[in-house]
Amino acid sequence: MQTRREFLRTAALIAIAPHLLAETENEIWLNDVHSQLNRTRVRALLKPRTHDELVDAVRSGSRKDLPISIAGCRHSMGGQQFVSDGICIDIRDLAHVLNFDRERGLIEAEAGIQWPELIRAYLDLQRDSAQQWGIAQKQTGADTFTLGGSLSSNVHGRGLAMKPLISNIEAFTLIDAQGETVRCSRTDNYELFRLAIGGYGLFGLISAVTLRLVPRQKLRRVVTIVEATDLARSFEQRIAQNFLYGDFQFSVDEKSPGFLQHGVFSCYKPIDDREPIVAEKKFRDDDWLDLLRLAYTDRAKAFKRYSDYYLSTNGQTYWSDTNQLSAYLPNYAQKLREEIGGDESSLIITEIYVPRASLIDFLVQAAELLRSNRTIVIYGTVRLIEKDDESFLAWAKESYACVIFNLLTPHTSVGIEASARSFRSLIDLAIARRGSYYLTYHKFAKPEQVMTCYPQFKEFLGLKKKFDPSERFQSDWYRHYRRVFGS
C-alpha cells in the first residue's frame, strides 16, 4: 500500500491510452479525447484514491506554488481540464457511492464516478424495491463523463422541459485552494454553489456530489421524420402530450435541400409500468463506426442509414435512466484515418442557443453559411433547455433551442482556422437573434462575442480571484481569457 508521502513523491503517474499520455523521463503530455487539439505538457499527473489524498494533492501544489487543473475523462475540448507546466489531478479513482437516501431519492457519490457506474450502483442498491429512483438527465453522446466534471460544466441532456444539471444538484463538497473542505448547497456557501456549478474547475476541486434522483419510468420511443419548419410545433405537441425526452437529429448532407432542415425526431413518452421493456434493435460500436465512416464520405447515405435505423426502433420501450446511456468511440479519428486515409483530423463541437421562435430562421441561415464556407458537418442535433436562474455563469439564460454542430476539422493551421471562422459566424447568427453559445467547447469566440453572450464574464473572473487569490486552480482556457480581458 502506497503511503501518503510516497503518493506525493511519485506524483502517482498513471498509464492511460497512448494518445492521451506520452511520458518521457522529464515530460508528461496530455490531450483531450474528442478533438485531440489540446496537447498539453504538465509537471505532474496525480491520481488520488481517497479524499485525504485529494486534500494532500491540493496542499502539495500550494506548497510548491504550482497551478492545479482537474481532469476526469478528458472529453472537454476548450482547454479547461489542463494547465501547462502545472499539476493535473485525475479524479477517476474517486468513484464510490457514499450514501443513498432511498426515502428522499438523494445519492451522494465521489466526484470521479462515471455515469454508468453511478447507475449500476443505485440499481444494485434498489433490487428489492418495486418503485425505484434514477437520474433525471446526463449529457448525451458519451457515458464516460465524471459526475464532478458534469457538475463543473453544468451539462444538460435531452429533457424536453428540464433546466441544466444544477437543477438536480442537492449539494457538493469542495476542496478550496488552502486544502480546506467546504460544503456547498442552496443553504450553505450558496455563492460558491452558484459559481462552482458551471465554473469549469476554477473555484476548487469537487470531491463529492449529492444528486437528486427522480422516479424511474418506462418510456416508449416515438420516431418520425419532420422538417425544421414543423419542429417548434412538434416539440410543443410532444411536451403537451407529456413526453419527457426528445431531440431532432438533422441531415448533414450539404448537397441536399434538406441540409439542417430534414431530420429524425425521436421522443420518449411514459408508459404503464406493467409493459415489458422491448429494445431489441441496438447499434453496436461497429455500427456506429460504419455510420461515422459514411458521414465522412457519403453524408446522404449516412443520413438514410441513420434515419432508417431510428424509424425501425419506433415503439421500442426503455427505462428512463438507462436509455440515456450511449456508445462512444474514443479512438474514432485514428480508426477512420486508418480506413479511409487522409490528413489527421477530428471533430470539434459547438453548441448554439437561439430563442425557439427564431430556430427555423437560424437553421436556414446556418445552412447557407456552412455551405458558403465549405464546412463539413458530421453530426448535428437540436434539443431544448429551460432557463437556468441559479448558476452564476449561466449558459441557459432563457428557454432556448440548443443546436449542436460537430465540424470536421483538419489538424492544420488552415483547417483549424476554417472551423474557427465558421464557429464565430454561427455565434454571430445567434447573437443577431438574442441567442448565445456554450463557452468551453473552444476558444475561438471574439472578445466582444464573449461579453455579449456572457456580460457577467469579467465579474466571474473577479470572483475567481476573490475565492482563489493565489489562482491555485487554473487551466489553459482560464489563462486565455485572463489574458484577453486583462484580469
C-alpha positions in Angstrom: 0.0 0.0 0.0 1.4 3.4 -1.1 1.9 5.8 1.8 0.6 9.4 1.5 4.2 10.6 1.4 5.0 8.2 -1.4 1.8 9.3 -3.2 3.1 12.8 -3.3 6.7 12.0 -4.0 6.0 9.8 -7.0 3.2 12.0 -8.4 1.2 8.9 -8.9 1.9 8.8 -12.7 -0.7 6.8 -14.5 -0.7 4.8 -17.7 -3.6 5.5 -19.9 -4.3 5.5 -23.7 -1.2 6.4 -25.7 -2.8 9.3 -27.4 -3.7 10.8 -24.0 -0.4 10.3 -22.2 3.2 10.3 -23.7 5.7 10.0 -20.9 9.5 10.5 -21.2 11.9 10.9 -18.3 11.0 14.6 -17.9 7.8 15.1 -19.8 4.1 14.3 -19.4 1.8 15.2 -22.3 -2.0 15.1 -22.1 -4.7 15.6 -24.7 -8.4 15.6 -24.9 -10.3 12.6 -26.3 -12.6 14.2 -28.8 -10.9 17.0 -30.7 -7.3 15.9 -29.8 -6.3 19.5 -30.3 -5.3 20.3 -26.7 -1.9 18.6 -26.3 -0.5 20.0 -23.1 2.7 19.3 -21.1 2.1 19.1 -17.4 4.6 19.0 -14.5 2.9 16.1 -12.7 -0.2 13.9 -13.1 -1.7 12.8 -9.8 -4.3 10.1 -9.3 -5.6 10.3 -5.7 -7.7 7.4 -4.4 -9.2 9.0 -1.2 -10.5 12.3 0.0 -7.4 12.7 2.2 -5.1 12.1 -0.8 -7.1 14.7 -2.7 -6.5 17.2 0.0 -2.8 16.4 0.2 -2.5 16.9 -3.6 -4.0 20.4 -3.3 -1.8 21.3 -0.4 1.3 20.0 -2.1 0.5 22.2 -5.1 0.2 25.2 -2.8 3.5 24.4 -1.0 5.2 24.2 -4.4 3.3 27.2 -5.7 2.2 25.2 -8.7 -1.1 25.7 -10.6 -3.6 22.9 -10.4 -6.1 21.6 -13.0 -8.7 19.0 -12.6 -9.5 16.3 -15.2 -11.9 13.4 -15.4 -12.3 11.5 -18.7 -10.9 14.3 -20.8 -13.8 14.9 -23.1 -13.7 18.7 -22.7 -12.3 20.5 -25.7 -11.6 24.1 -24.8 -8.5 23.5 -22.6 -10.3 23.8 -19.2 -9.0 20.5 -17.9 -5.3 21.1 -18.4 -2.8 23.8 -17.3 0.6 24.0 -18.9 3.5 23.2 -16.6 1.2 22.6 -13.7 -0.3 19.7 -11.8 -3.1 17.8 -13.3 -5.3 15.9 -10.8 -7.1 12.9 -12.3 -10.2 12.2 -10.1 -11.3 8.9 -11.7 -10.2 6.7 -8.8 -12.6 8.6 -6.5 -15.6 6.6 -7.7 -17.6 5.3 -4.7 -21.1 5.8 -3.7 -21.0 7.3 -0.2 -24.7 7.5 0.8 -28.1 6.7 -0.6 -31.2 8.1 1.0 -33.9 5.9 -0.5 -36.7 7.8 1.1 -35.8 11.1 -0.4 -34.1 9.9 -3.6 -30.8 11.5 -2.8 -27.5 9.8 -3.7 -24.0 11.0 -2.7 -21.1 9.8 -4.7 -17.4 10.7 -5.1 -16.8 13.2 -8.0 -14.8 10.7 -10.1 -17.7 8.3 -10.5 -18.8 7.9 -14.1 -22.5 7.8 -15.1 -22.7 4.1 -15.9 -21.0 3.2 -12.6 -23.4 5.5 -10.7 -26.5 3.9 -12.4 -25.2 0.4 -11.8 -24.6 1.3 -8.1 -28.1 2.7 -7.3 -29.8 -0.1 -9.3 -27.9 -2.7 -7.2 -29.0 -0.9 -4.0 -32.7 -1.0 -5.1 -33.0 -4.6 -6.3 -35.6 -5.2 -3.7 -37.7 -2.1 -4.5 -40.8 -2.1 -6.7 -40.5 1.7 -7.0 -37.0 2.8 -7.9 -35.1 6.1 -8.3 -33.0 7.1 -11.3 -31.1 10.0 -12.8 -33.1 12.8 -14.4 -30.5 13.6 -17.0 -26.9 13.3 -18.1 -25.1 14.7 -21.1 -25.6 12.6 -24.3 -23.2 11.4 -26.9 -20.9 9.6 -24.4 -21.2 8.0 -21.0 -17.6 8.2 -19.7 -18.0 11.6 -18.0 -17.4 12.0 -14.3 -20.1 13.4 -12.0 -17.7 16.1 -10.9 -16.9 17.1 -14.4 -20.5 17.2 -15.4 -21.3 19.5 -12.4 -18.4 21.8 -13.3 -19.7 22.1 -16.9 -23.3 22.3 -15.8 -24.3 19.8 -18.5 -27.7 19.0 -19.9 -29.4 16.1 -21.7 -32.4 15.5 -23.9 -35.1 16.6 -21.5 -37.9 18.5 -23.2 -38.7 20.7 -20.2 -35.6 20.5 -18.0 -33.1 23.0 -16.7 -29.3 22.2 -16.8 -27.8 19.8 -14.3 -27.7 22.4 -11.5 -31.4 21.7 -11.0 -30.6 18.1 -10.0 -27.7 19.0 -7.6 -28.6 19.0 -3.9 -25.1 19.7 -2.6 -21.4 19.1 -3.1 -18.1 19.0 -1.2 -15.4 21.3 -2.5 -11.7 21.5 -1.6 -10.5 25.1 -1.8 -7.1 26.4 -2.5 -6.0 26.0 1.1 -6.9 22.4 1.1 -10.0 23.1 3.3 -13.2 21.1 2.8 -16.2 23.3 2.1 -19.8 22.1 1.9 -21.9 23.9 -0.7 -25.6 23.9 -1.2 -28.5 26.3 -1.5 -28.3 26.9 2.3 -24.5 26.6 2.8 -22.0 28.7 0.9 -24.5 29.5 -1.8 -22.3 31.9 -3.6 -19.7 29.1 -4.1 -22.5 26.7 -5.0 -23.6 29.1 -7.9 -20.0 29.7 -9.0 -18.6 26.2 -9.0 -21.5 24.7 -10.9 -20.6 25.8 -14.4 -17.3 27.2 -13.0 -15.1 24.8 -15.0 -12.9 23.7 -12.1 -11.7 27.2 -11.2 -13.2 27.6 -7.7 -11.9 24.4 -6.1 -11.8 20.7 -6.5 -15.2 18.9 -6.3 -14.7 15.7 -4.2 -18.3 14.5 -3.7 -21.7 15.3 -5.1 -25.2 14.8 -3.8 -27.6 14.3 -6.7 -31.4 14.5 -6.6 -32.9 11.5 -8.4 -36.3 11.1 -9.9 -38.7 8.1 -10.1 -37.6 5.6 -12.8 -40.2 5.3 -15.5 -40.7 3.1 -18.5 -40.8 5.0 -21.8 -41.8 4.4 -25.4 -39.8 5.8 -28.2 -41.8 7.5 -30.9 -39.9 8.3 -34.1 -41.0 10.4 -37.1 -39.3 12.3 -39.9 -40.0 16.1 -39.7 -39.0 19.3 -41.3 -37.5 22.2 -39.4 -40.5 24.3 -40.4 -42.6 22.0 -38.2 -40.1 21.5 -35.4 -41.2 24.1 -32.9 -44.8 22.9 -33.2 -43.7 19.3 -33.0 -41.8 19.9 -29.8 -44.7 21.8 -28.3 -47.1 18.9 -29.1 -44.8 16.3 -27.5 -44.5 18.4 -24.3 -48.3 18.8 -24.2 -48.6 15.0 -24.6 -46.3 14.5 -21.5 -43.2 13.3 -23.4 -40.1 13.6 -21.2 -37.2 13.5 -23.6 -36.5 14.1 -27.3 -34.4 15.7 -30.0 -34.2 16.4 -33.7 -31.2 15.0 -35.5 -30.8 16.8 -38.8 -29.4 15.9 -42.1 -25.8 16.9 -42.6 -25.8 16.4 -46.4 -24.8 19.8 -47.5 -25.7 18.9 -51.1 -29.3 18.2 -50.2 -32.1 20.9 -49.8 -32.8 19.1 -46.5 -29.4 20.1 -45.0 -30.2 21.1 -41.4 -33.9 21.1 -42.4 -34.8 17.5 -42.6 -34.4 15.3 -39.6 -35.2 12.4 -37.3 -37.5 13.5 -34.5 -37.3 11.0 -31.6 -39.2 11.5 -28.4 -40.0 9.3 -25.3 -43.3 9.1 -23.5 -44.0 7.4 -20.2 -45.9 4.2 -20.3 -47.5 1.8 -17.8 -45.0 0.0 -15.6 -46.6 -3.3 -16.4 -45.5 -3.1 -20.1 -42.3 -5.1 -20.9 -39.0 -3.5 -21.9 -38.5 -4.3 -25.6 -35.5 -2.7 -27.2 -34.2 -5.5 -29.5 -32.6 -3.2 -32.1 -29.4 -1.5 -30.9 -26.4 -0.1 -32.7 -23.1 -1.7 -31.7 -19.8 0.0 -31.7 -19.0 -1.3 -35.2 -22.4 0.0 -36.5 -21.5 3.5 -35.1 -18.1 3.4 -36.7 -19.7 2.4 -40.1 -22.1 5.3 -39.8 -19.3 7.7 -38.9 -17.3 6.5 -41.9 -20.3 7.2 -44.1 -20.7 10.7 -42.5 -17.1 11.4 -43.6 -17.5 10.1 -47.1 -21.2 10.0 -48.2 -23.4 12.1 -46.0 -26.6 11.4 -48.0 -26.2 7.7 -47.4 -25.2 8.3 -43.8 -28.5 10.1 -43.1 -30.5 7.4 -44.9 -28.9 4.7 -42.8 -29.3 6.6 -39.6 -33.0 7.6 -40.2 -33.9 4.0 -41.3 -32.4 2.6 -38.1 -34.2 5.0 -35.9 -37.5 4.5 -37.7 -37.1 0.8 -37.2 -36.9 1.4 -33.4 -40.2 3.3 -33.3 -42.3 1.8 -30.5 -39.4 0.2 -28.5 -39.5 0.6 -24.8 -36.8 1.6 -22.4 -36.1 2.7 -18.8 -35.9 6.4 -18.4 -32.3 6.3 -17.0 -30.5 3.6 -18.8 -32.0 4.8 -22.1 -29.7 7.9 -21.7 -26.6 5.7 -22.0 -24.9 5.8 -25.4 -21.9 4.4 -27.2 -18.8 6.4 -27.8 -15.7 5.5 -29.8 -12.7 7.3 -28.1 -10.3 6.4 -30.9 -12.7 7.2 -33.8 -10.3 9.6 -35.5 -7.5 7.2 -35.6 -9.7 4.3 -36.9 -11.2 6.4 -39.6 -7.8 7.7 -40.7 -6.5 4.1 -40.9 -9.5 3.0 -43.0 -10.2 6.0 -45.3 -6.9 7.8 -45.3 -6.4 11.5 -45.5 -4.8 14.0 -43.2 -5.1 14.0 -39.5 -8.4 15.4 -38.4 -11.1 15.2 -35.7 -14.4 16.7 -34.8 -14.9 20.0 -32.8 -18.3 20.6 -31.2 -20.1 23.9 -30.7 -23.4 24.4 -29.2 -25.5 27.4 -30.2 -28.6 28.7 -28.4 -31.4 30.6 -30.0 -34.9 31.6 -28.9 -37.2 28.9 -30.0 -39.2 31.3 -32.2 -36.0 32.1 -34.2 -35.0 28.4 -34.7 -36.2 28.0 -38.2 -34.6 31.2 -39.5 -31.4 30.4 -37.7 -31.2 26.9 -39.3 -31.8 28.4 -42.8 -29.1 31.0 -42.3 -26.7 28.5 -40.7 -27.1 26.1 -43.7 -26.2 28.9 -46.1 -23.2 29.9 -44.0 -21.8 26.4 -43.7 -22.3 25.8 -47.4 -20.6 29.0 -48.4 -17.6 28.3 -46.0 -17.5 24.7 -47.4 -17.7 23.5 -43.8 -18.4 19.8 -43.3 -20.8 18.9 -40.5 -20.5 15.3 -39.4 -23.3 15.3 -36.9 -25.9 17.7 -35.5 -28.9 17.8 -33.4 -31.5 20.2 -31.8 -32.6 19.9 -28.2 -34.5 22.1 -25.7 -33.4 23.7 -22.5 -35.2 25.6 -19.8 -33.8 28.8 -18.2 -31.2 28.4 -15.6 -31.8 31.0 -12.9 -29.2 29.7 -10.4 -25.7 29.3 -11.7 -23.6 32.5 -11.9 -22.1 31.9 -15.4 -25.4 30.5 -16.8 -25.4 29.5 -20.4 -29.1 28.8 -20.5 -30.1 32.4 -20.0 -33.5 31.8 -21.5 -35.6 28.8 -22.6 -33.6 28.1 -25.7 -33.4 25.7 -28.6 -29.9 24.2 -28.4 -28.3 23.5 -31.8 -25.2 21.2 -31.7 -22.7 21.1 -34.6 -19.8 18.6 -34.9 -17.5 20.1 -37.5 -14.8 18.0 -39.3 -11.5 19.8 -38.7 -8.2 19.0 -40.3 -5.3 19.4 -37.9 -3.6 22.1 -39.9 -3.5 25.8 -39.2 -5.7 26.4 -42.3 -8.2 23.7 -41.2 -8.5 24.9 -37.6 -8.9 28.5 -38.7 -11.6 27.5 -41.1 -13.6 25.8 -38.4 -12.9 28.8 -36.1 -14.3 31.1 -38.7 -17.5 29.1 -39.1 -17.9 28.9 -35.3 -17.6 32.6 -35.0 -20.1 33.2 -37.7 -22.6 30.8 -36.1 -22.2 32.7 -32.9 -22.9 36.0 -34.8 -26.1 34.4 -36.2 -27.2 33.5 -32.6 -26.4 37.0 -31.3 -28.4 38.6 -34.0 -31.4 36.6 -32.7 -30.7 37.3 -29.0 -29.1 33.9 -28.6 -25.8 32.6 -27.2 -23.2 29.8 -27.3 -21.5 27.3 -24.9 -18.3 28.8 -23.6 -15.8 26.0 -23.3 -16.0 23.8 -26.4 -13.4 26.0 -27.9 -11.6 29.4 -27.5 -12.5 30.7 -31.0 -15.1 33.4 -29.9 -14.1 37.0 -30.3 -13.9 39.0 -27.0 -17.0 41.1 -28.0 -18.9 37.8 -28.6 -18.0 36.6 -25.2 -19.1 39.8 -23.5 -22.3 40.0 -25.5 -23.3 36.4 -24.6 -21.8 36.5 -21.1 -21.9 40.1 -19.8 -21.1 38.8 -16.3 -17.8 37.2 -17.5 -15.5 39.8 -16.2 -17.2 39.7 -12.8 -16.8 35.9 -12.9 -13.1 36.4 -13.3 -13.1 38.8 -10.4 -14.9 36.4 -8.2 -12.5 33.7 -9.2 -9.7 35.8 -7.6 -11.8 36.6 -4.6 -12.2 32.9 -3.7 -8.8 31.8 -5.1 -6.5 34.8 -4.7 -3.4 32.7 -5.4 -5.0 31.4 -8.5 -4.2 27.9 -7.5 -6.8 26.4 -9.7 -6.1 27.2 -13.3 -6.4 25.9 -16.9 -5.2 27.0 -20.2 -8.8 28.0 -21.0 -8.7 30.3 -18.0 -5.3 31.7 -18.8 -6.5 32.5 -22.3 -9.4 34.6 -21.1 -7.5 36.2 -18.3 -5.0 37.4 -20.9 -7.8 38.5 -23.3 -9.6 40.6 -20.6 -6.5 41.7 -18.7 -7.8 40.2 -15.4 
